[in-house]
Amino acid sequence: MCLVKNCLSRIAFKGYCRHHYDSFRKYGDPLKAKYFKFNCDVPNCDQKHFAKGFCKKHYGRLKRGNDPYRIFKYRKYDRRGYVMIKPLTPHPNAYVKAHGWILEHRFVMSNYLGRTLDKDEVVHHINGVRDDNRIENLELHIRDTHPPGHNHICPKCGHSYTISA
């Protein structure tokens, strides 16, 4: 019988059964659990731990060289220069006609606030760079109070113009 109390398995190596010997060899303690009973390290993932702190899905991403913490599937630029993403899970602010794509700055602001954005809310880039979607560079305005006078560039000809109130 195994040296561990209440273990009725046959001895395999050094007085321990196979399970307790594996735990002893890996962790230095035959009583340490072989399988962990905690959840994945990725926020909002309730799957059981598989390896290196991740569930099977997120560990697979890590093995393939991808970021296991990523929250969107695809990323592209629209014709106005804004970044659009397609989240892994459907987002309430995503465009229905665009098959689930959402402007990244609206997605970032929505996640920061912890709520969906209303249709009359505008996310403004403070420095004017449309693909700089850091939360420090974003402000939330109501459509009527969004400051006029920004320089805009025509996507067809590249001409710069200003929209006045």
C-alpha positions in Angstrom: 0.0 0.0 0.0 1.0 3.6 -0.6 2.8 5.5 2.2 0.2 8.3 2.0 -2.5 8.0 4.7 -5.8 6.7 3.5 -4.4 5.8 0.0 -5.2 2.2 -0.8 -3.4 2.1 -4.1 -0.5 -0.2 -4.9 3.1 0.9 -4.5 4.7 2.0 -7.8 7.9 3.9 -6.9 9.7 4.7 -3.6 6.8 3.7 -1.5 4.2 5.8 -3.3 1.5 4.9 -5.8 1.8 6.3 -9.3 -0.4 9.4 -8.5 1.4 10.4 -5.3 4.9 9.7 -6.8 4.1 12.0 -9.8 3.1 14.7 -7.3 6.2 14.1 -5.3 8.5 14.2 -8.4 6.8 17.4 -9.9 6.1 19.4 -6.8 8.3 17.9 -4.0 5.1 17.0 -2.0 3.1 13.8 -2.6 0.0 15.4 -1.1 0.0 18.3 -3.6 -3.0 17.9 -6.0 -2.0 16.8 -9.5 -4.9 18.7 -11.0 -5.6 22.3 -10.0 -9.1 23.4 -9.2 -9.0 27.1 -10.0 -10.3 29.0 -13.0 -8.6 30.5 -16.0 -6.5 33.7 -15.4 -8.2 35.6 -18.2 -10.8 38.1 -16.8 -14.4 37.0 -17.3 -13.4 33.4 -18.2 -15.0 30.9 -15.9 -13.4 27.8 -17.5 -11.4 25.4 -15.4 -7.6 25.7 -15.3 -5.8 23.6 -17.9 -2.1 24.7 -18.0 0.0 27.7 -17.1 -3.0 29.4 -15.5 -5.2 29.2 -18.6 -8.1 27.1 -19.7 -7.8 25.0 -22.9 -9.0 27.8 -25.2 -6.6 30.5 -23.9 -3.7 28.0 -23.4 -4.1 27.1 -27.1 -3.8 30.7 -28.1 -0.7 31.0 -26.0 0.8 27.9 -27.7 0.1 29.3 -31.1 2.0 32.5 -30.2 -1.1 34.7 -29.8 -2.1 36.8 -26.9 -4.4 34.8 -24.6 -5.8 38.0 -23.1 -7.0 39.4 -26.5 -10.7 40.4 -26.6 -11.2 40.9 -30.4 -10.8 38.6 -33.3 -10.0 40.9 -36.2 -8.8 44.5 -36.6 -9.0 46.8 -39.7 -9.1 50.5 -40.6 -12.2 52.0 -42.1 -12.0 54.6 -45.0 -12.1 57.5 -42.5 -9.0 56.2 -40.7 -10.7 54.8 -37.6 -9.8 51.4 -36.3 -12.6 48.8 -36.3 -12.5 45.5 -34.4 -14.6 42.4 -34.4 -15.0 41.3 -30.7 -14.8 37.6 -29.9 -18.2 37.9 -28.1 -21.0 40.1 -29.6 -20.9 43.6 -28.3 -24.2 45.7 -27.8 -22.6 48.7 -29.5 -21.6 46.8 -32.6 -23.1 47.8 -35.9 -25.8 45.3 -37.1 -25.2 46.1 -40.8 -21.4 45.7 -40.3 -21.8 42.1 -39.1 -20.6 42.7 -35.5 -17.8 45.2 -36.2 -17.4 48.1 -33.8 -15.2 51.2 -33.8 -12.4 50.5 -31.4 -12.6 53.9 -29.6 -16.2 53.2 -28.8 -15.4 49.7 -27.6 -12.6 51.0 -25.3 -14.8 53.7 -23.8 -17.7 51.3 -23.3 -15.4 48.8 -21.4 -13.9 51.6 -19.4 -17.3 52.9 -18.3 -18.7 49.4 -17.8 -21.8 50.2 -19.8 -22.9 50.5 -23.4 -22.8 53.9 -25.1 -25.9 55.7 -26.2 -26.4 56.7 -29.8 -26.1 60.4 -28.9 -22.7 59.9 -27.2 -19.6 60.7 -29.2 -16.1 59.5 -28.3 -13.6 62.2 -29.1 -9.9 61.7 -29.7 -8.1 64.5 -27.7 -4.9 64.5 -29.9 -6.9 64.1 -33.1 -5.1 60.8 -34.1 -7.9 58.5 -35.0 -6.0 55.2 -34.3 -4.7 56.3 -30.9 -7.4 54.6 -28.8 -5.7 54.8 -25.4 -8.2 55.7 -22.7 -6.1 58.7 -21.7 -6.7 60.1 -25.3 -10.5 59.6 -25.3 -13.2 61.9 -24.1 -17.0 61.3 -24.0 -19.3 64.0 -25.3 -23.0 64.3 -26.1 -23.5 64.8 -29.8 -24.8 68.4 -29.4 -21.8 69.4 -27.2 -19.1 67.8 -29.2 -16.7 70.7 -29.9 -16.9 72.0 -33.5 -13.9 73.3 -35.4 -12.0 70.1 -35.8 -9.8 69.7 -38.9 -11.2 67.0 -41.1 -9.6 65.4 -44.1 -11.6 64.4 -47.1 -11.0 60.6 -47.7 -11.3 61.1 -51.5 -9.1 64.1 -52.3 -7.1 64.6 -49.0 -8.3 68.2 -48.7 -8.4 69.5 -45.1 -11.5 71.4 -43.9 -13.1 72.6 -40.7 -16.6 72.0 -39.6 -18.2 75.0 -37.9 -21.2 75.0 -35.5 
